[in-house]
Amino acid sequence: AFYLGQGGLSLPDRDYYLTERFAKQREAYAAHVAKMLTLLGEEPEAAKAHATTVLELETALAKASKSRVDLRDPIANYHKFAVADVGRDYPAVPLPVYLSASGLGNLSEIIIQQPEFFQALYTLVTERPLADWKVYLRWHLVRATAPYLHAAADDEAFAFYGKVLRDQQVQEPRWQRAARVIDGE
């Protein structure tokens, strides 16, 4: 079966965006995004504005996301849809094209784990300008590849995700991280 589930958040879960308990982490996250974008060559003011855009989009996605507790219910997170129905309900989403390009063109049904999330995402995509989504996607590309970029980007990613979020004071040596990547862990 082909599954689609909620996602798109850079912080551990929706509560980091929505509760006062994580206000300091959100503030540190916005500063981290701005710093990473600055390391990539953006002017500091533009990077700060783009960090605000990322935080706004991710907060909107968090509002549409289920909590960790709600995600544990397998029945509530299993919704079978015909591929044709997805195309009808979300006309701007070329799901058949994506499935075909992925070698899954023969699928007639997919599982959408959180349809409410995808409805909210679809609405958000149509409401926000393309420029905001370009910033959001650029950020997610940078975040995902930070360990493979220059040392300053790797260090900044660890400073936030390691030190701030996990209270990890020392990063593993680069050779151990490289070996883990090679081993496919």
C-alpha positions in Angstrom: 0.0 0.0 0.0 1.1 3.6 -0.7 0.6 5.8 2.4 0.5 9.6 2.7 0.8 11.0 6.2 1.1 14.4 7.8 4.5 16.1 8.0 6.4 19.2 7.0 7.5 20.2 10.5 11.1 20.9 11.4 10.5 20.8 15.2 9.8 17.4 16.9 6.0 17.7 16.9 3.0 20.0 16.8 3.2 21.0 20.4 6.5 22.8 19.8 4.6 25.3 17.6 1.3 25.6 19.5 2.0 25.5 23.3 3.6 28.2 25.5 5.8 25.5 27.0 8.0 25.6 23.9 8.2 29.3 23.4 11.9 29.5 24.0 12.5 26.7 21.5 10.4 28.4 18.9 12.4 31.6 19.4 15.6 29.7 19.1 14.3 27.9 16.0 13.5 31.2 14.2 17.0 32.5 15.0 18.4 29.2 13.7 16.5 29.3 10.4 17.7 32.9 9.9 21.3 32.0 10.7 21.3 29.0 8.3 19.8 31.1 5.5 22.5 33.8 6.2 25.2 31.1 6.0 23.8 30.3 2.5 24.3 33.9 1.4 21.1 35.7 2.2 21.2 39.2 3.6 20.4 39.1 7.4 17.1 41.1 7.0 15.9 38.8 4.2 16.9 35.7 6.2 15.0 37.0 9.2 11.9 37.6 7.1 12.2 34.2 5.5 12.6 32.6 8.9 9.3 34.2 9.9 7.6 32.8 6.7 8.9 29.3 7.5 7.6 29.5 11.1 4.2 30.8 9.9 3.8 28.0 7.4 5.0 25.3 9.8 2.7 26.6 12.5 -0.2 26.4 10.1 0.7 22.8 9.3 1.1 22.1 13.0 -2.4 23.4 13.6 -3.7 20.9 11.1 -1.6 18.0 12.4 -2.8 15.4 14.8 -1.2 15.0 18.2 1.2 12.2 19.1 -1.6 10.5 21.0 -4.0 10.8 18.1 -1.4 9.3 15.8 -1.3 6.1 17.8 -4.8 5.1 16.8 -4.4 2.9 13.8 -8.1 2.9 12.9 -8.4 6.7 13.0 -5.3 7.0 10.8 -6.3 4.6 8.0 -8.4 6.1 5.2 -8.4 4.3 1.8 -9.0 6.5 -1.2 -9.2 5.8 -4.9 -6.5 7.6 -6.8 -9.2 9.0 -9.1 -11.0 10.5 -6.0 -7.9 12.2 -4.8 -7.6 13.8 -8.3 -11.2 15.0 -8.1 -10.9 16.3 -4.5 -7.5 18.0 -5.1 -7.4 19.0 -8.7 -4.1 20.9 -8.5 -2.3 17.8 -7.2 -1.1 15.6 -10.0 -1.1 12.4 -8.0 -1.4 10.0 -11.0 1.6 11.7 -12.6 3.7 11.4 -9.4 2.7 7.7 -9.0 3.5 7.0 -12.6 6.9 8.6 -12.4 7.6 6.6 -9.2 6.8 3.4 -10.9 3.4 3.1 -9.1 1.1 4.0 -11.9 -0.9 0.8 -11.5 -2.1 1.7 -8.0 -5.8 2.3 -7.9 -6.0 3.1 -4.2 -3.8 4.8 -1.6 -4.0 5.3 2.1 -4.2 8.9 3.4 -3.6 8.6 7.1 -4.8 12.1 8.1 -7.2 13.5 5.4 -7.9 16.6 7.5 -4.3 17.5 7.3 -4.1 17.2 3.6 -7.3 19.3 3.2 -5.8 22.0 5.3 -2.5 21.7 3.4 -4.3 22.0 0.1 -6.1 25.1 1.3 -2.9 26.6 2.6 -1.1 26.0 -0.7 -3.9 27.8 -2.5 -3.9 30.8 -0.1 -0.2 31.5 0.4 1.9 32.9 -2.5 4.3 30.7 -4.4 7.2 32.8 -3.1 6.4 31.6 0.5 6.5 28.0 -0.6 9.8 28.5 -2.3 11.2 29.8 0.9 9.7 26.9 2.9 11.0 24.3 0.5 14.4 25.9 0.3 14.6 25.8 4.1 13.7 22.1 4.2 16.3 21.3 1.6 18.9 23.2 3.6 17.8 21.5 6.9 18.0 18.0 5.4 21.4 18.6 3.8 23.1 20.6 6.6 25.3 17.7 7.7 26.7 17.5 4.2 27.3 21.2 3.7 30.3 23.3 4.9 31.4 23.1 8.5 29.6 26.3 9.5 26.2 24.9 8.4 26.8 21.6 10.1 27.9 23.3 13.3 24.8 25.6 13.3 22.5 22.7 12.7 24.0 20.8 15.6 23.9 23.9 17.8 20.1 24.0 17.4 19.0 20.4 16.9 21.7 18.8 19.2 22.2 21.4 21.9 18.9 23.3 22.1 16.5 20.5 21.4 18.3 17.4 22.7 20.7 19.0 25.3 23.5 17.1 23.6 26.7 19.1 24.4 29.2 17.4 22.0 28.6 16.3 18.5 29.8 12.9 17.4 33.0 13.0 15.4 32.5 13.6 11.7 34.0 10.2 10.8 31.4 8.4 12.9 28.6 10.4 11.3 30.1 9.7 7.9 30.3 5.9 8.6 26.7 5.9 9.7 25.7 7.5 6.4 27.7 5.0 4.4 26.2 2.1 6.4 22.7 3.5 5.6 21.6 3.9 9.2 
